[in-house]
Amino acid sequence: MKAVLTGSGGQLAAAMRATVPEDVQVTWLARADLDVTDAAAVSRHPALNGCDVLINTAAYTAVDAAEDDVDAATAVNELAPGYLAQRCAGEGAHLVHLSTDYVFGPDAPHRPLTPQDATAPDTVYGRTKLAGEHRLRDLDATVLRTAWVYSGNTLPGHRDFVSTMLRLEQTHPELTVVDDQHGCPTYAVDLARAVWQAARERSGGIRHAVGAGQTTWFGLARAVFTEIGADPERIRPVTSAEYPTAARRPEWSVLASDYELPEWRSALSRAVAAKL
């Protein structure tokens, strides 16, 4: 299988480099190689010639900055998927596009959310990602939603919640972490394997890929401390209201996964130990 991956400088792309199946030939494209917001560049880039699958991990993920940078978020999250899908159609290739739990918004029911559940995002990031999904309707594309992605010590060059907790444990005697946002921690390595599976299956439509089980950011932070032998009591819970951000974080990000990813605690142990 000949694959092309856009957004190759990101955390998920790094995890995918570490998990490439033996029979897959991959061309890795960073922004310097291909600006996915440039329709003309996408339409003529030679790396996409004859590809079987294009995996788009490029995204504007600065959730708070997006509230003021709407044009840039729209270009990457909404318009670019459409450009890539058009090129895939010309090549007879399948597009696997990464999306997010932020498409559901504050009114999501408190149960594992399925791809069929209603979407109503209330942030620029969520709205632009949902608009990007809409660009792929009725096309040869799989939209893969995920959430709470981390890599810990496995990919030390990438900052995420788990690696941040590991770093702050060394410098802060006490930390406060929100305990009213619920989600499914997802180890980037496990997600990468699900993406490779999606690329091979070419099932199409919207699918979810997250770690098994659920917790809060507070619960995840305490689990990180426990994993390294630090006192989890050094972390105390706070509400989202006590930790305001420019963009509201989803209270409920628990997704029903279409792929069997490992349970989040066992995955966390691997991430802390830098094990694939």
ChimeraX attribute file (.defattr): number of C-alpha atoms within 10 A of each C-alpha:
attribute: neighborCount
match mode: 1-to-1
recipient: residues
	/A:1	14
	/A:2	16
	/A:3	23
	/A:4	21
	/A:5	22
	/A:6	24
	/A:7	23
	/A:8	22
	/A:9	16
	/A:10	16
	/A:11	22
	/A:12	26
	/A:13	24
	/A:14	20
	/A:15	21
	/A:16	22
	/A:17	14
	/A:18	14
	/A:19	15
	/A:20	14
	/A:21	14
	/A:22	7
	/A:23	8
	/A:24	12
	/A:25	13
	/A:26	18
	/A:27	15
	/A:28	18
	/A:29	20
	/A:30	16
	/A:31	13
	/A:32	8
	/A:33	14
	/A:34	16
	/A:35	18
	/A:36	27
	/A:37	21
	/A:38	15
	/A:39	16
	/A:40	11
	/A:41	14
	/A:42	21
	/A:43	17
	/A:44	11
	/A:45	12
	/A:46	10
	/A:47	17
	/A:48	23
	/A:49	17
	/A:50	14
	/A:51	20
	/A:52	19
	/A:53	24
	/A:54	25
	/A:55	25
	/A:56	24
	/A:57	19
	/A:58	25
	/A:59	23
	/A:60	19
	/A:61	15
	/A:62	12
	/A:63	20
	/A:64	16
	/A:65	16
	/A:66	21
	/A:67	15
	/A:68	12
	/A:69	15
	/A:70	13
	/A:71	13
	/A:72	14
	/A:73	25
	/A:74	22
	/A:75	18
	/A:76	21
	/A:77	28
	/A:78	25
	/A:79	20
	/A:80	23
	/A:81	29
	/A:82	22
	/A:83	20
	/A:84	24
	/A:85	24
	/A:86	20
	/A:87	21
	/A:88	25
	/A:89	14
	/A:90	12
	/A:91	15
	/A:92	15
	/A:93	23
	/A:94	26
	/A:95	31
	/A:96	29
	/A:97	26
	/A:98	26
	/A:99	24
	/A:100	21
	/A:101	24
	/A:102	29
	/A:103	26
	/A:104	23
	/A:105	22
	/A:106	18
	/A:107	14
	/A:108	20
	/A:109	14
	/A:110	11
	/A:111	11
	/A:112	17
	/A:113	19
	/A:114	15
	/A:115	18
	/A:116	8
	/A:117	11
	/A:118	14
	/A:119	18
	/A:120	16
	/A:121	22
	/A:122	18
	/A:123	22
	/A:124	23
	/A:125	29
	/A:126	28
	/A:127	22
	/A:128	25
	/A:129	29
	/A:130	22
	/A:131	18
	/A:132	24
	/A:133	26
	/A:134	14
	/A:135	16
	/A:136	24
	/A:137	15
	/A:138	9
	/A:139	16
	/A:140	19
	/A:141	27
	/A:142	25
	/A:143	25
	/A:144	24
	/A:145	23
	/A:146	24
	/A:147	22
	/A:148	21
	/A:149	21
	/A:150	25
	/A:151	31
	/A:152	28
	/A:153	19
	/A:154	21
	/A:155	20
	/A:156	12
	/A:157	13
	/A:158	17
	/A:159	14
	/A:160	16
	/A:161	18
	/A:162	26
	/A:163	22
	/A:164	14
	/A:165	19
	/A:166	18
	/A:167	12
	/A:168	13
	/A:169	20
	/A:170	9
	/A:171	8
	/A:172	11
	/A:173	10
	/A:174	13
	/A:175	17
	/A:176	15
	/A:177	21
	/A:178	19
	/A:179	19
	/A:180	18
	/A:181	17
	/A:182	20
	/A:183	24
	/A:184	28
	/A:185	29
	/A:186	27
	/A:187	31
	/A:188	27
	/A:189	29
	/A:190	24
	/A:191	26
	/A:192	22
	/A:193	19
	/A:194	21
	/A:195	22
	/A:196	18
	/A:197	14
	/A:198	22
	/A:199	23
	/A:200	16
	/A:201	11
	/A:202	17
	/A:203	16
	/A:204	20
	/A:205	17
	/A:206	21
	/A:207	22
	/A:208	22
	/A:209	26
	/A:210	33
	/A:211	31
	/A:212	21
	/A:213	19
	/A:214	21
	/A:215	20
	/A:216	22
	/A:217	22
	/A:218	23
	/A:219	17
	/A:220	23
	/A:221	27
	/A:222	21
	/A:223	19
	/A:224	26
	/A:225	19
	/A:226	13
	/A:227	16
	/A:228	14
	/A:229	9
	/A:230	15
	/A:231	15
	/A:232	19
	/A:233	12
	/A:234	14
	/A:235	19
	/A:236	15
	/A:237	19
	/A:238	15
	/A:239	14
	/A:240	17
	/A:241	10
	/A:242	11
	/A:243	10
	/A:244	10
	/A:245	11
	/A:246	12
	/A:247	17
	/A:248	17
	/A:249	19
	/A:250	24
	/A:251	19
	/A:252	24
	/A:253	31
	/A:254	30
	/A:255	25
	/A:256	19
	/A:257	21
	/A:258	16
	/A:259	19
	/A:260	13
	/A:261	20
	/A:262	17
	/A:263	17
	/A:264	20
	/A:265	21
	/A:266	12
	/A:267	23
	/A:268	26
	/A:269	16
	/A:270	18
	/A:271	23
	/A:272	18
	/A:273	14
	/A:274	14
	/A:275	13
	/A:276	15
